[in-house]
Amino acid sequence: MSDPAPRRRRADAARNVEHIVLAARELFAEQGARAQLGSIARHAGVAEATLYRHFASKEELIHAVVERRFDEDVQPVIQNALRDADPWRAVVAMLGVVPTVAEVEQGTFAAAGNPAMFLGLASRYFESFAVVLRRAQQAGVVRADLTPEDLPRLTTMLVGAQSLGTDPDTIMAGTALCEGPSGDGWRRYLALLLDALRPAAATALPPLR
């Protein structure tokens, strides 16, 4: 007869990881970079040693939180976009999902000291986005001179718009970047960007350097 104890330990470990990641998501949302691992462990109802047994560093825990959000919110959009019979709708969905996630997880990203930790997730997203882009260009609904190399820059532009306030004086002075994200104002610039992607009124783009 097999010993049920190892199975119980694995189940307990999985529950602990779940509690830690959810607690981290909540505290990063509330406190951003100020959230400490000890506070996260207490919020999760586990010992700090238990947290470190699963996550050796704050960076590992941050990555786990973002990866969970990716699996929950980004991956379904990717799958739907790849299957969508409407190539333009697929492009709109792909452009909108990352700023939506960045808006929700702004505290987690603020706590991340090294954005390079998310390169693997970004590669998964942009590889799929390139497929969606090619299909939209073949259908004639997106300008032909847009390249997959443009996609990270366009996405960064939309995410960056969250860090700007709405007061022209503070934007011109460069102080709006210190005020924190400004909610869903990025949607205004997404609408402008989508118009720019349409081929009808497009003018030739300068070469990408």
Secondary structure, DSSP 8 states (H G I E B T S, - for coil): ---HHHHHHHHHHHHHHHHHHHHHHHHHHHHGGG--HHHHHHHHTS-HHHHHHH-SSHHHHHHHHHHHHIIIIIHHHHHHHHH-S-HHHHHHHHHHHHHHHHHHTHHHHHH-S-GGGGHHHHHHHHHHHHHHHHHHHHTTSS-TT--TTHHHHHHHHHHHHTT--S-HHHHHHT-GGGS---SSTHHHHHHHHHHHH-STT--------
